């Protein structure tokens, strides 16, 4: 069983040839709110990041994977485990699918693959996600995958001069 390959997409380690895609995503200002980015990234900095992606999740406390379309091996997005806490067996989840590749089922399958990988290989007990209250696609995605809303952080994100609530979701692995 390959927990990182589905019918539509595969989750793969980031490679040097992914630099252009990573550069495009990280410098797309429409995604900055999601990643708390304040300024553009240089190719030099991203190249250094890729060179250090080989670090084990237990060392780096995060794991970023490329979401690649099966058949073409084209990058369609990125999915992350962050704030990895092996003692308490939990991690945060982040996902970005490029605008040109949305509404094709890639995000749903990528999240399903990451959930399975997290519970089977990393033996995590829980995953969590933070989603702004106006991000309907992500709200639907996490609810579809049985993440439960456990709280609302009021006025948590300042975006374009207005505050937004951020909803905290949690998925606890039932063994």
LINHU-V342597 format. One record per residue. N is the residue number from 1. RES is the residue in one letter. PHI is phi as a letter, one per 40 degrees, with the letter a starting at -180 (* if undefined). PSI is psi in whole degrees, 0 to 359 (* if undefined). Layout:
n=N res=RES phi=PHI psi=PSI
n=N res=RES phi=PHI psi=PSI
This chain:
n=1 res=X phi=* psi=128
n=2 res=X phi=b psi=104
n=3 res=X phi=c psi=349
n=4 res=X phi=b psi=10
n=5 res=X phi=b psi=128
n=6 res=X phi=b psi=197
n=7 res=X phi=c psi=324
n=8 res=X phi=b psi=319
n=9 res=X phi=b psi=163
n=10 res=X phi=b psi=148
n=11 res=X phi=b psi=124
n=12 res=X phi=b psi=153
n=13 res=X phi=d psi=148
n=14 res=X phi=c psi=132
n=15 res=X phi=b psi=163
n=16 res=X phi=d psi=326
n=17 res=X phi=c psi=354
n=18 res=X phi=c psi=1
n=19 res=X phi=d psi=312
n=20 res=X phi=c psi=318
n=21 res=X phi=c psi=315
n=22 res=X phi=c psi=318
n=23 res=X phi=c psi=317
n=24 res=X phi=c psi=312
n=25 res=X phi=c psi=310
n=26 res=X phi=c psi=338
n=27 res=X phi=b psi=9
n=28 res=X phi=c psi=107
n=29 res=X phi=d psi=337
n=30 res=X phi=c psi=342
n=31 res=X phi=c psi=350
n=32 res=X phi=c psi=324
n=33 res=X phi=c psi=323
n=34 res=X phi=c psi=326
n=35 res=X phi=b psi=6
n=36 res=X phi=f psi=35
n=37 res=X phi=c psi=140
n=38 res=X phi=b psi=340
n=39 res=X phi=a psi=158
n=40 res=X phi=c psi=157
n=41 res=X phi=b psi=141
n=42 res=X phi=c psi=157
n=43 res=X phi=c psi=325
n=44 res=X phi=d psi=312
n=45 res=X phi=c psi=318
n=46 res=X phi=c psi=325
n=47 res=X phi=c psi=319
n=48 res=X phi=c psi=319
n=49 res=X phi=d psi=313
n=50 res=X phi=c psi=321
n=51 res=X phi=c psi=336
n=52 res=X phi=b psi=5
n=53 res=X phi=c psi=345
n=54 res=X phi=c psi=347
n=55 res=X phi=d psi=138
n=56 res=X phi=c psi=148
n=57 res=X phi=d psi=331
n=58 res=X phi=c psi=334
n=59 res=X phi=c psi=310
n=60 res=X phi=c psi=338
n=61 res=X phi=g psi=18
n=62 res=X phi=a psi=161
n=63 res=X phi=a psi=122
n=64 res=X phi=b psi=129
n=65 res=X phi=b psi=145
n=66 res=X phi=c psi=138
n=67 res=X phi=c psi=114
n=68 res=X phi=b psi=136
n=69 res=X phi=c psi=128
n=70 res=X phi=c psi=147
n=71 res=X phi=g psi=306
n=72 res=X phi=c psi=339
n=73 res=X phi=g psi=20
n=74 res=X phi=c psi=136
n=75 res=X phi=c psi=129
n=76 res=X phi=b psi=347
n=77 res=X phi=a psi=188
n=78 res=X phi=b psi=146
n=79 res=X phi=b psi=139
n=80 res=X phi=b psi=148
n=81 res=X phi=b psi=130
n=82 res=X phi=b psi=170
n=83 res=X phi=f psi=39
n=84 res=X phi=c psi=125
n=85 res=X phi=b psi=92
n=86 res=X phi=c psi=331
n=87 res=X phi=c psi=313
n=88 res=X phi=c psi=2
n=89 res=X phi=f psi=56
n=90 res=X phi=a psi=162
n=91 res=X phi=a psi=155
n=92 res=X phi=c psi=157
n=93 res=X phi=b psi=135
n=94 res=X phi=b psi=145
n=95 res=X phi=a psi=138
n=96 res=X phi=b psi=126
n=97 res=X phi=b psi=129
n=98 res=X phi=d psi=142
n=99 res=X phi=d psi=320
n=100 res=X phi=c psi=345
n=101 res=X phi=b psi=9
n=102 res=X phi=c psi=162
n=103 res=X phi=g psi=30
n=104 res=X phi=b psi=4
n=105 res=X phi=g psi=1
n=106 res=X phi=c psi=316
n=107 res=X phi=c psi=316
n=108 res=X phi=c psi=314
n=109 res=X phi=c psi=319
n=110 res=X phi=c psi=316
n=111 res=X phi=c psi=318
n=112 res=X phi=d psi=316
n=113 res=X phi=c psi=317
n=114 res=X phi=c psi=321
n=115 res=X phi=c psi=310
n=116 res=X phi=c psi=314
n=117 res=X phi=d psi=315
n=118 res=X phi=c psi=317
n=119 res=X phi=c psi=325
n=120 res=X phi=c psi=305
n=121 res=X phi=c psi=321
n=122 res=X phi=c psi=349
n=123 res=X phi=f psi=41
n=124 res=X phi=c psi=154
n=125 res=X phi=c psi=330
n=126 res=X phi=a psi=154
n=127 res=X phi=b psi=153
n=128 res=X phi=b psi=161
n=129 res=X phi=a psi=145
n=130 res=X phi=b psi=125
n=131 res=X phi=b psi=129
n=132 res=X phi=c psi=148
n=133 res=X phi=c psi=343
n=134 res=X phi=c psi=3
n=135 res=X phi=c psi=78
n=136 res=X phi=c psi=322
n=137 res=X phi=c psi=314
n=138 res=X phi=c psi=322
n=139 res=X phi=d psi=313
n=140 res=X phi=c psi=316
n=141 res=X phi=d psi=309
n=142 res=X phi=c psi=324
n=143 res=X phi=c psi=319
n=144 res=X phi=d psi=328
n=145 res=X phi=c psi=24
n=146 res=X phi=g psi=20
n=147 res=X phi=c psi=137
n=148 res=X phi=b psi=137
n=149 res=X phi=c psi=124
n=150 res=X phi=b psi=354
n=151 res=X phi=a psi=166
n=152 res=X phi=b psi=125
n=153 res=X phi=c psi=108
n=154 res=X phi=c psi=139
n=155 res=X phi=f psi=44
n=156 res=X phi=c psi=325
n=157 res=X phi=b psi=125
n=158 res=X phi=c psi=118
n=159 res=X phi=b psi=120
n=160 res=X phi=f psi=42
n=161 res=X phi=g psi=1
n=162 res=X phi=b psi=148
n=163 res=X phi=c psi=145
n=164 res=X phi=b psi=148
n=165 res=X phi=c psi=150
n=166 res=X phi=b psi=129
n=167 res=X phi=c psi=133
n=168 res=X phi=c psi=124
n=169 res=X phi=b psi=150
n=170 res=X phi=a psi=140
n=171 res=X phi=b psi=115
n=172 res=X phi=b psi=130
n=173 res=X phi=c psi=120
n=174 res=X phi=c psi=114
n=175 res=X phi=c psi=*
